[in-house]
Amino acid sequence: MASQEEGLTRLLGLAEVTRRAEARLMEPGLQGVLSEVAMGRLRRPILPPLPPLLLLLLLFMAPAAEPFEPISVGIAIGAASALTGYLSYPDFYCRFVECCREEQPLNASALKLDLEEKLFGQHLAREVILKALTGFRNNKNPKKPLTLSLHGWAGTGKNFVSQIVAESLHPKGLKSNFVHLFVSTLHFPHEQEIKLYQEQLQKWIRGNVSACARSVFIFDEMDKLHRGLIDSIKPFLDYYEQVDGISYRKAIFIFLSNAGGDLITRMALDFWRAGKKREDIQLKDLEPVLSLGVFNNKNSGLWHTSLIDKSLIDYFVPFLPLEYRHVKMCVRAEMKSRGFAIDEEVVTRVADEMTFFPKEEKIYSDKGCKTVQTRLDFH
């Protein structure tokens, strides 16, 4: 009886050790190791789990150890085997840290729904973004990274789309360790430091793609980027199988720019004046004009860039100026996101406070939906 009680005591002790081991794995100090395992750079824990047979020998060799009951020994070995196997299983680590799941399929239906329900007045952007991402992620062996250049006036939805794209690829979206946002005026403010920025940018992209092949890089305010800076990443966007031992073919690069907004507006206005629907505008109507326009625009961030010259930008995505009805859609969406009941009087008042152009027709909102959130605060 005494030996059975002692055996039970030891089993309880083993259970406590197991509990403490799991708690230890939750400590911040081990998050780096867990991240290494989760991202595939370490295929197993730093210290390989002890084989069950060795665990059994250690149990019997322990000082002052009394022999276990056969059942107790079996339970102990089973518990040890289960624990070591559990800790070796990659999904276990992904419960505690964000994992780069390179083979996880894109939920195209969810992306389509988000674009349809949250992005207003941008039929071209919806179509291009959905097709580009779906096709890229379904390709098991892409020949180059996916590169998108989004153009249009402020408030038309470029940043919003980049957020939707990020969330569709990595659940944490812009907060993900695998999504990297660069803001020109914040990260590259001084023109005299362009050489340093080029080196830093290359190192940053190289390091992050080596950690996660499915990394996403978003460059905001491209029209404020110093000339020549973006050309430093040209090797990563090209059709190379590897660059210095690293493949960039599964990465995604997204450029956001106000440059070309005047060209897009002119096309939209021509359609309106001709009595045509904005939905009749096709990508082929705008993309050639847009790519040539930003290539020759010294303030586009893409002026005479090799990225355009070498056809490394896959899609130039135009964002059309927003009309009064689209502004009202934005107001309703913002009210819904705040949990408010939709009050059409408030919707109309907020939309009426916006300013529109051209001066004669007053068709398009000059700030898109950019100030809708702050204006709604006053109602």
N, C-alpha and C positions, 0 to 999 in steps of 0.2 A: 504493500500500500504506500509505504514511504517513498519507494523508488518511483511509483507512478505519480505521486504528488510532485516530486522533484522534476520529473520529466515534463509535467504540465507547466511547472514554473519556468522551465527553460524554453518551452514553446512560446509562453507568454512573453518571455524576454526576446525571443526571435521576432515576434510580431511587433514588439516595441522598436527593435532595431529597424525593421522594415518601415515602420511609420516615420521614424526619424530620418531615414534615408530619403523618403519621398519629400519630407519637409526641407531637407538639405538642398534638394534639387530646385526648390522654389526660391532659394536665397539669391539676391542680385549678383553675387560674386560668380555664380555659375552660369549666368545668362549668356556670357560670351561663348562658353563651351557648348551650351545648348544650341546657340545660334549656329556655331560651326557645324554641328551635327545636322541641324535642320536644313541648312543650305547645301548639304551634300559634300562639304569639303572634308569632313571627318565622317567616315562611314560607320564608326562605332564609338562608344565612349572612350575617353582617354585611357582609362584602365579597363582592360577587357574583363568581363565577368568571369568569376572563378567557375570551373566546371563543377557540376554537382558532386562528382566523385571526390574532388579535392576538398570540397566543403565537408563532405562526410568524414574524411580523414582528419580534418581539423577539429571537427566536433569530438572525435574519439581521442585525439591527442591533447585536448585542452586540459590544463592542470586540474587535478581533483575532480575529474569528470567521472560521473557514475554512468554505467551503461544505460542506454535508452531502451525503452520497450520497442519492439520491432515496428509497431504502428506509429509510435512517436517519431522514430527515425525516418520512416517513410513520409510522414507529414512534413517534417523539417526539410527533407530533401526536396519534396514537392514545392514547398513554399519558397525555398532558395532558388530553385529552377525557375519558378514562375516570376520571381522578382527580377532575376538577372535577365531573363528573356524579355520582360516588360520594359526594363530600362534600355534594352538594345533596340526596341521597336521605334522607328523614326516618328510615327504619329504621336507617340508619347510626348516627345519634345515639342511638337507643334501645338500641344495643349497649353504650353507655357510661353512660347516665343513665336513670333511671326515666321512662317516658313516661305521660302521661295519654291513654289510648286510649279516647276517648269512644264509639266505635262498636263496641268489642269486645264480642261477645255473652257472656252469662253461661253458664257451664258448669253447667247445671241438674242434670245427672246426677252430676257430682262433688260438688256441694253436697248433693244428696239422700243420697249415700253417706256423706258426712262426718257429716251429722246423724243418720243411722241407726246408724252404727257408733261414734260418739263421744259422743252425747247420750243419757243414760239416763233413762227414766221420764217423758219430756216429750213425749207424743204431740201435744198441742196446739201447743206451740212448734215442733215439727218441721213440722207441717202448715202453720201460719200463715206461718212464716218462708220456707219454700220457695215457697209460692204467691205471697206478697207480693213477694218479690224477683224471681221469674221473670216475673210479670205486669208489674212496673215496668220491668224491663230490656227486655222485649219491646215495650214501648210506645215508639214513636219520638218521640212528642210528648206527654209527660205534662203534666197541667194543674197539678201542684204537686209539690213534693218528697215522697219517701216518708218518713213519720214513724212510727216504731215505739216503743212504750213497753213495756218488759219488766219484769214485776213478780214478786216471790217472795222467800222467805227466802234468806239467804246460803247458798252452796254448792249451789244447785239448778241452776246452769248458765248464768246470765245473761251473765256475763263471757265464759264459754267460747263461747257462741253468737255474741257480738259479734266475737270473734276469728275464728271460722269464716266469718262474713259478710264481715269485712274481707278475709280471704284469698281468698274467692271473687270479690271485686270488684277487688282489687289484689293481685298475687302476693306482694308484701312484707308484706301484712297490716298489723298494727299498726305496723310499722316503715316503712310507706310514707309518702312525702311528701304523699300525698293522703288519708290517714286521720288524723283528729285526735281525740285522747282528752282529755277534760276530766274531772278529778276534783275534785268540789266542795270537799273539805277542803284540797286542795292549791292549786288555781288561784283559788278564791274564798273564802278563809278568813275575811275580816273583814266583818261585816255593815255597818259604817259606810262601807265603800268600795263599796257596791253600785252607785252611779252610775258610778263609774270602771269597775267590772267590766262594766256594761252597754255602755259605749262601747267598751271593749277587745274584748268578745265580738263586737259588731257588726262592728268593723274586721277582726277575725281571720277571721270567716266570709266577709265581703265579699272580702277579699284572696285567700283560698284558693279560693273558687268562681270568681273571675275567672281564676285560674291553671288550675283544672281543674273543669269543670262537674260531673264525676262524683265530687266530693269526698264523703267520709263523715265525719260528726261524731258522736262517741260521748260522752254525758254520763253519767258514773258517779256513784253516790251521790246520786241526785236527791233522796232523802229528807233529805239534809243541805244542800241548796241553799237559799240565802236566798230568802224569799218575794218574788215579783215579778221576780226576776232573769231567769228563763227567758222572761218575756213580752217581753223586749227583742228576741228573735229572731223574734217573731210575723210581721213582714212577710216574712221569708225563707221561712216555711212556708206562706204563704197562696197563693191562686190568682192571683197577679199574673204577667203575662207577663214583666215586668222590674221591677226595683227599682233606680233610679238607673243604668239602662243595663245591668244585669247580670241574667241569668236564673238562677234557683235551682231550676228545675223538675227538673233531673236529679240533684240532690244527695240524700243520704240522711242522716236524723237518727235516732239511736237513743238512747233514754233507758233507764237501768238504775236500778231502785229496789227497796228492800226494802218500801216502802209497799204495803199491800194484801196482804201475805203472810198476815196473820191471816184475811182474807176468803177467800183461796184455800184455806187449810188447813181452815177451817170447812166449806167446800163439799166438799172431798175426804173429810173425816171423816164428813160426813153420808152420802155415797155408800157409804163403807166400812161404816158401821153399818147401812145399809139393805140390805147384802149385794150391792151393785152393784160392778162393776169400775171402777177409776179410768179405764180407757180409754173408759168410757161417758160420761164428762164431756165435754160439747161446749163450744165457744167461746161459743155463745149463752147457756150457763148462767152463765158467769163474767164475760164482757166488760161487760155493763151494770152489774153490781154493782161491778166493779172500777173502772170509769171514774167512777162516782158516788162511790165510797168515797175515791179519791185526790183528787177534786175538793173534797171536804169535809174532807179531812185536812190540818190546818195544818202538819203535818210531812212532807208528801209531796213538796214542791218544786213541786207542781202545784195547790196550794190556790187555788181560784177563778181559775185561769189562763184567759186568753182562748184558749189552745190547745185546751182542752177545750170551753169555751163556744162557740167557733166551729167545732168539729168538725174541727180541723186535725191531730189525731192519728189516723192511719189505722187502726192496730190496737193494742189493749191485749192484750199477750201474757202469759197467766198461766203461771208455772212452779210446778208442783205440788210439795209436800214429798216427799222421797225415802224410800222404804221400805228395810228391811234388805236385800232382794234387789238393790236398785239400788246400795246402798253396795258390795256385793260385786262388782257389775259395774265400778264405779269402780276398785276395788282391782285387778281383773284388767287393766283397761285401763292402769293406771299401771305395773304389772309388765311388761306387754308393751312399753310405750313405753321402758322402761329396758333392754329386751333380756333380761329375766329369764324363766325357764321358769315357767309358771303352777303355783304350789303351793297347792292348795286349803286346806291346813291354815293356811298363812299368810293366805290370803284370809279365812278364817273368824275367825282371831284378831284381825286388824285390824278387821273389821266388828264383832266382839263388844266391842271397846274403845270404840266410839262410844256416845253416849247418845241415848235415844229418848223421844218424848213421843206422846200424853198419858201422865200418870203411871200410869194404870191399864192402858191397852192397849199402850203403848210401840210405836207403829206407825211413826212418822216420825223420821228422824234430825234432831236439833236443829241440826246444822251441815251438813246435807246431805253432800256429798263434800269439803267445804272442807279438812279436816285429813287426808285420806287420804294425801297425799304425805309429810307429816312423820311420820305414824304408821308408814308403811311403812319408814321409815329405821331403825326400831328392830327390824326383823325380818330 
